[in-house]
Amino acid sequence: MTAKDDIGKIQERESKFWDRQIDSFAKDEKDLMVNEYNLNVLESFVFERLGDLKDKKVLDCGCGSGVLSTVLAKRGATVFSFDISHESINMTKKRAEANGVGNLVTPQVMSFEDLIYKDQYFDFAVGYFVLHHIDIDKGARELNRVLKKGGRAIFLENSSNNPFLTIARKFLTGRFGIPKHGSEDETPLSCKKIRQIGEVFSGDKKIYYKNFFFFRLIDEFIFKEKIKMITKLLKILDEVCYRVLPMLRKFGYLQIVEFNK
Ligand SMILES: C[S@@+](CC[C@H](N)C(=O)[O-])C[C@H]1O[C@@H](n2cnc3c(N)ncnc32)[C@H](O)[C@@H]1O
């Protein structure tokens, strides 16, 4: 099997997996509604790095159920969204329309590795939890190609920096009643892959650690957020680690990566 076949097979599996997942994301009309100012710390930071979006052309990479596309459009951007999963694209259309921004969002089924957009078309590219699903070499080249000179790409992603999480993912999830959420082919985003993307971009590259998301995973996966006291305690522990032990920040579960052209 050639590498090209491998990518094709992975894309097929991803598409099927996310087609199945999407149903659970918005069960009725009210779940489609999005408040563009109700963002968490990491999302707020991404929007800070994007600045004024009025009349900007923005690409939402791996748009999933269309929450980010809708927020971008509600904040004034002209949004193009793509995803490998047909059902995700249907949901993105539905969500954008329900929120009154259907005219500003153009969702299309497409793979990150073969974008159909023109060269230097976008001011910004954004994505949440998508880089760790794709072929990095091909995806990085496509991303760089479709961004304007001076454009910025920014992604909120998971991270492979924490060896405890790597071990837990390998040996615990999917066993002992601990749920496994991800698809078969995804692997958390490593520093090596971030460097690989950075090599394609001529401008600044940055990694930001804006929170320490670690003990909360124990609550989510083991205690299933059923005991309020524990939920509160583990959240506080994460916050204390973030503030008091900055050297630990890079071992949190989440990171934001930025590439400038
Ligand atoms: C973890 S989900 C994130 C979805 C959305 N960004 C969000 O945060 O809700 C990953 C998304 O990437 C999409 N995806 C996976 N591989 C892809 C590829 N090669 N090209 C385009 N989209 C892909 C999946 O279909 C899925 O919607």
The ligand as a MOL file (V3000), in Angstrom:
LIG
                    3D

  0  0  0     0  0            999 V3000
M  V30 BEGIN CTAB
M  V30 COUNTS 27 29 0 0 0
M  V30 BEGIN ATOM
M  V30 1 C -12.1110 16.4300 17.2500 0
M  V30 2 S -13.1430 16.8640 15.9060 0 CHG=1
M  V30 3 C -13.1630 18.6290 16.0940 0
M  V30 4 C -14.3140 19.2720 15.4100 0
M  V30 5 C -14.4770 20.7650 15.6450 0
M  V30 6 N -13.3280 21.5010 15.1980 0
M  V30 7 C -14.7580 21.0190 17.0970 0
M  V30 8 O -13.8870 21.5070 17.8170 0
M  V30 9 O -15.8570 20.7190 17.5470 0 CHG=-1
M  V30 10 C -12.0470 16.6220 14.5250 0
M  V30 11 C -12.6820 17.0060 13.1980 0
M  V30 12 O -11.6990 16.8900 12.1670 0
M  V30 13 C -12.2850 16.3170 11.0250 0
M  V30 14 N -11.2210 15.6890 10.2290 0
M  V30 15 C -10.4890 14.5980 10.5270 0
M  V30 16 N -9.5820 14.3500 9.5630 0
M  V30 17 C -9.7480 15.3200 8.6200 0
M  V30 18 C -9.1090 15.6130 7.3870 0
M  V30 19 N -8.1060 14.8650 6.9330 0
M  V30 20 N -9.5340 16.6710 6.6790 0
M  V30 21 C -10.5620 17.4490 7.1270 0
M  V30 22 N -11.2030 17.2280 8.2960 0
M  V30 23 C -10.7890 16.1800 9.0500 0
M  V30 24 C -13.2890 15.3250 11.5940 0
M  V30 25 O -14.2780 14.9700 10.6740 0
M  V30 26 C -13.8290 16.0840 12.7970 0
M  V30 27 O -14.9610 16.8500 12.4790 0
M  V30 END ATOM
M  V30 BEGIN BOND
M  V30 1 1 1 2
M  V30 2 1 2 3
M  V30 3 1 2 10
M  V30 4 1 3 4
M  V30 5 1 4 5
M  V30 6 1 5 6
M  V30 7 1 5 7
M  V30 8 2 7 8
M  V30 9 1 7 9
M  V30 10 1 10 11
M  V30 11 1 11 12
M  V30 12 1 11 26
M  V30 13 1 12 13
M  V30 14 1 13 14
M  V30 15 1 13 24
M  V30 16 1 14 15
M  V30 17 1 14 23
M  V30 18 2 15 16
M  V30 19 1 16 17
M  V30 20 1 17 18
M  V30 21 2 17 23
M  V30 22 1 18 19
M  V30 23 2 18 20
M  V30 24 1 20 21
M  V30 25 2 21 22
M  V30 26 1 22 23
M  V30 27 1 24 25
M  V30 28 1 24 26
M  V30 29 1 26 27
M  V30 END BOND
M  V30 END CTAB
M  END
